[in-house]
């Protein structure tokens, strides 16, 4: 392991390192050896110091600790082994079952170039008459799912996965971003009892996790969906619950890094952060990624900046 430097400042989720090596890039993963998981991602590099965000808790971390470089970025599974399994935001299996990796890639992925995006797509029939009639889907569409707790989002997800898998043999990815552990557990049990678990991949950055985990869950789920589209040539469904929590997590990180915030406390780069996610959801000649994104409306205010920014990418609403 290459020694990078020593910790000089510790905040809630960020640390500052005084550098002893210049072999460092934005996005590199660093660690401090110890009894706990002290792992960090580099977000800013100055002449003699670097600022990092912690992937896990910083509790117990001490100033002066030696930091070493672990890898060039977060690696996640990129094979058929993702099906039927549950992962955390960093690609680690959390369902308690044995797992052997086959192939790993970096979590970050460039958006599909405009010339590769397919726009003349076929309809994606769900077999649910009220959706196919009132809000018909096209492959590569982004659909906003507006609704509170207990209104049937999980039931709708189960039906969509069942119907679309039956008609096209395509798999699905579910991303729990900042939602309750209880809901994730219930969804897992429902899918298992309905024999749908092996047709999908689940990624969770739960409400109790730190904001870095909650923000990374969406990118991890998308990378796995891109595997199903690009390597297996499938028309993939991805469910993101809740895309608003992704923005909240980014705002918490920006606050801790003392970055400039805009109105209502959202990060100044909110539009580009959302764009980086939404522009990866589209169709190519290999397959398509169609998304259902639950959108929390804070204080029932549809004019909220974050809601308006997300809705500008949606092709429809349910």
C-alpha positions in Angstrom: 0.0 0.0 0.0 1.3 3.5 -0.9 1.4 6.0 1.9 -0.4 9.2 0.9 -0.1 11.3 4.1 -1.6 12.0 7.5 -5.0 13.2 8.7 -5.0 16.8 10.0 -8.7 17.6 10.1 -11.8 15.5 10.8 -15.4 16.7 10.3 -18.6 14.7 10.3 -18.2 13.1 6.9 -15.1 14.8 5.5 -11.4 14.7 6.4 -8.3 16.7 5.3 -5.0 15.0 4.6 -1.5 16.6 4.6 0.1 14.9 1.6 3.4 13.1 1.5 2.9 11.9 -2.1 1.6 13.4 -5.3 0.5 10.1 -6.7 -3.2 11.0 -6.1 -6.2 11.8 -8.3 -9.8 12.8 -7.8 -11.9 9.7 -7.1 -9.1 7.6 -5.7 -10.0 5.5 -2.7 -7.9 5.9 0.5 -8.0 4.0 3.8 -6.7 4.1 7.4 -5.9 0.7 8.8 -7.7 -0.1 12.0 -10.4 -2.1 13.7 -13.2 -0.1 11.9 -13.8 0.6 8.2 -12.1 4.0 7.6 -12.3 4.4 3.8 -12.4 7.7 1.9 -12.9 9.1 -1.6 -10.8 12.0 -2.8 -12.9 15.0 -3.9 -10.4 17.9 -3.9 -6.6 18.1 -4.2 -4.6 21.3 -3.3 -0.8 21.7 -3.4 0.0 20.1 -0.1 -3.4 18.7 1.1 -6.4 16.7 -0.1 -10.0 16.8 1.0 -11.9 13.4 1.1 -15.4 12.2 2.0 -15.8 9.2 4.2 -17.7 6.2 2.8 -18.5 5.0 6.3 -18.5 6.6 9.8 -15.6 8.6 11.0 -16.3 7.8 14.7 -13.1 6.9 16.5 -10.8 8.2 13.7 -7.9 10.2 15.1 -5.8 13.1 13.7 -2.3 12.0 12.7 -3.5 8.6 11.4 -1.5 7.4 8.3 -3.6 7.2 5.1 -2.7 4.8 2.3 -4.1 4.5 -1.2 -6.4 1.5 -1.7 -7.5 1.7 -5.3 -8.2 4.1 -8.2 -12.0 4.1 -7.6 -14.9 2.1 -6.3 -15.2 -1.3 -8.0 -18.6 -3.1 -8.4 -19.6 -6.4 -9.9 -20.2 -6.4 -13.6 -21.5 -9.9 -14.5 -24.5 -12.2 -14.2 -23.6 -12.6 -10.6 -25.5 -9.4 -9.8 -28.9 -11.1 -10.4 -30.9 -12.2 -7.4 -28.5 -10.4 -5.0 -28.6 -7.4 -2.7 -25.8 -4.9 -2.7 -24.9 -1.8 -0.7 -23.9 1.5 -2.4 -20.3 0.4 -2.8 -21.0 -3.0 -4.5 -20.6 -5.2 -1.4 -23.1 -8.0 -0.9 -25.4 -7.5 2.1 -27.8 -10.4 1.8 -25.7 -12.7 4.0 -25.2 -15.3 1.3 -21.8 -16.4 -0.2 -20.5 -14.5 -3.2 -17.7 -15.0 -5.6 -16.9 -12.1 -7.9 -16.5 -12.8 -11.6 -15.6 -9.4 -13.0 -15.4 -5.9 -11.6 -15.5 -2.4 -13.1 -15.4 1.1 -11.8 -18.6 2.6 -10.6 -18.2 5.7 -12.8 -19.4 5.5 -16.4 -19.5 8.1 -19.1 -22.9 8.9 -20.6 -23.8 7.4 -24.0 -22.8 9.7 -26.8 -25.7 11.4 -28.6 -25.0 9.5 -31.9 -25.5 6.1 -30.0 -28.8 7.1 -28.4 -31.8 5.5 -30.1 -34.9 7.7 -30.2 -37.3 5.9 -32.5 -38.2 3.3 -29.9 -41.0 0.8 -29.6 -43.6 1.0 -26.8 -42.9 -0.9 -23.6 -46.2 -2.6 -22.8 -46.6 -3.2 -19.1 -49.7 -5.4 -19.2 -51.3 -2.9 -16.7 -54.2 -1.4 -18.6 -54.4 1.9 -16.7 -50.7 2.6 -17.4 -50.7 1.4 -21.0 -53.8 3.5 -21.8 -53.3 6.7 -19.7 -49.5 6.8 -19.4 -48.0 4.6 -22.1 -44.3 3.9 -21.9 -41.6 3.9 -24.6 -38.4 2.1 -24.2 -35.8 4.4 -22.6 -38.5 6.6 -21.0 -38.2 8.2 -17.6 -41.4 8.0 -15.6 -42.0 10.0 -12.4 -43.8 8.1 -9.7 -45.6 10.5 -7.4 -47.1 9.2 -4.2 -46.6 8.9 -0.5 -46.2 5.8 1.8 -48.6 3.0 1.5 -50.2 3.9 -1.8 -49.0 0.8 -3.7 -45.6 1.6 -5.2 -44.3 -1.8 -4.2 -47.3 -3.6 -5.6 -46.9 -1.7 -8.9 -43.1 -2.5 -9.0 -43.8 -6.3 -8.5 -46.4 -6.3 -11.3 -44.1 -4.4 -13.7 -41.2 -6.7 -13.1 -43.4 -9.8 -13.5 -45.1 -8.6 -16.6 -42.1 -7.3 -18.4 -39.9 -10.3 -17.6 -42.7 -12.6 -18.8 -43.0 -10.8 -22.1 -39.4 -10.0 -22.9 -37.2 -12.0 -20.5 -35.6 -8.7 -19.3 -34.3 -8.2 -15.8 -34.7 -5.2 -13.5 -32.7 -3.2 -11.0 -34.2 -1.7 -7.8 -32.3 1.2 -6.1 -33.3 2.2 -2.6 -31.8 5.7 -2.1 -32.3 7.1 1.3 -35.4 5.1 2.1 -36.3 3.0 5.1 -34.6 -0.3 5.9 -38.1 -1.7 6.7 -39.3 -1.0 3.2 -36.2 -2.6 1.6 -36.6 -5.7 3.7 -40.3 -6.0 2.8 -39.6 -5.6 -0.9 -36.9 -8.3 -0.6 -39.3 -10.7 1.1 -42.1 -9.9 -1.4 -39.8 -10.6 -4.4 -38.6 -13.8 -2.8 -42.1 -15.1 -2.1 -43.2 -14.2 -5.6 -40.2 -16.0 -7.2 -39.1 -12.7 -8.8 -35.9 -12.2 -6.8 -33.7 -14.0 -9.4 -35.0 -11.7 -12.1 -33.7 -8.5 -10.4 -30.8 -6.8 -8.7 -31.2 -4.7 -5.5 -29.0 -1.8 -4.4 -29.6 0.0 -1.1 -28.1 3.2 0.4 -30.5 3.2 3.4 -31.9 6.1 5.3 -29.6 5.4 8.3 -26.5 5.4 6.2 -24.3 8.4 5.8 -25.0 10.8 2.9 -22.1 9.5 0.8 -23.7 6.0 0.8 -27.1 7.4 -0.1 -25.7 9.4 -3.0 -23.6 6.5 -4.4 -26.5 4.0 -4.5 -28.0 5.5 -7.6 -24.7 5.4 -9.6 -24.1 1.8 -8.5 -27.6 0.7 -9.6 -27.2 2.4 -12.9 -23.9 0.7 -13.6 -25.5 -2.7 -13.0 -28.4 -1.7 -15.3 -25.8 -0.7 -17.9 -24.4 -4.2 -17.7 -27.8 -5.7 -18.5 -28.3 -3.3 -21.4 -24.8 -3.2 -22.9 -23.6 -6.7 -22.3 -26.8 -8.8 -22.3 -28.7 -6.7 -24.8 -31.8 -6.4 -22.6 -34.5 -3.8 -22.2 -33.9 -3.1 -18.5 -36.2 -1.6 -15.9 -34.7 0.5 -13.1 -36.6 1.7 -10.1 -35.2 4.5 -8.1 -36.8 5.1 -4.7 -36.3 8.0 -4.0 -34.5 10.3 -6.4 -35.1 13.3 -4.2 -33.2 11.6 -1.4 -30.2 11.5 -3.8 -30.3 15.3 -4.0 -30.7 15.6 -0.3 -27.6 13.5 0.3 -25.6 15.6 -2.2 -26.7 18.7 -0.3 -25.5 17.2 3.0 -22.1 16.5 1.5 -21.9 20.0 0.1 -22.8 21.5 3.5 -20.1 19.5 5.2 -17.5 20.5 2.6 -18.6 24.2 3.2 -19.5 24.6 -0.5 -21.8 27.3 -1.7 -25.5 26.3 -1.6 -28.4 27.8 -3.5 -32.0 28.5 -2.3 -33.5 25.9 0.0 -30.0 24.6 0.8 -29.5 22.6 -2.4 -26.0 22.2 -3.8 -25.0 24.8 -6.5 -24.2 21.9 -8.9 -27.5 20.2 -8.4 -28.5 20.5 -12.1 -25.3 18.8 -13.3 -25.5 16.1 -10.6 -29.1 15.2 -11.7 -28.1 15.4 -15.4 -25.2 13.0 -14.8 -27.8 10.4 -13.6 -30.6 11.1 -16.0 -28.5 11.2 -19.2 -27.4 7.6 -18.5 -31.0 6.4 -18.7 -31.7 5.9 -22.4 -31.8 3.4 -25.3 -29.1 2.2 -27.7 -29.0 -0.4 -30.4 -28.0 -2.9 -27.8 -31.0 -2.4 -25.5 -32.7 0.2 -23.3 -32.9 1.4 -19.7 -36.4 2.5 -18.7 -36.8 4.1 -15.3 -39.5 4.6 -12.7 -38.4 7.2 -10.3 -40.2 7.9 -7.0 -40.1 11.7 -6.3 -40.7 13.0 -2.9 -42.4 16.5 -2.9 -41.2 18.4 0.1 -44.0 20.3 1.9 -46.2 19.4 -1.2 -44.4 22.2 -3.0 -44.3 21.3 -6.7 -42.3 24.5 -7.4 -39.4 23.3 -5.2 -36.1 23.7 -7.1 -35.1 20.1 -6.8 -38.5 18.7 -7.8 -38.6 21.0 -10.9 -35.1 20.0 -11.9 -35.9 16.3 -11.7 -39.3 16.7 -13.4 -37.6 18.5 -16.4 -36.1 15.1 -17.3 -39.2 13.0 -16.9 -41.2 11.9 -19.9 -44.3 11.4 -17.9 -45.9 11.1 -14.5 -47.9 8.4 -12.6 
